[in-house]
Amino acid sequence: MEARAIIGWNLRRLRVEQGLSQERLALAAGIDRAYVGRVERGSENVTVTTLEVMARALSVAVGDLFTEPPAGSVRPSPLRAGRRAKPA
């Protein structure tokens, strides 16, 4: 797997695990939401500075974005669309 695909895989995995939408991550990192989507798809050649900002927004080490997924891993599922339900 190439580096851009690994970074995109991990970015999506970490974002979904934390229940963040692409929009929320982009807002926290101060970057464009569409850019986050392109990074997750592996179509953007992201800079180290941007990786640092996104890692900080996710509260993880930059190195966590470079961890190759185990063989046979299934791509992380997207978050459910729409707004979250209000707590009762």
Buried (B, 14 or more C-beta within 10 A) or exposed (E): EEEBBBBBBBBBBBBBEEEBBBEBBBBBBEBEBEBBBBBBEBEBEBEEEBBBBBBEBBEBEBEBBEEEBEEEEEEBEEBEEEEEEEEE
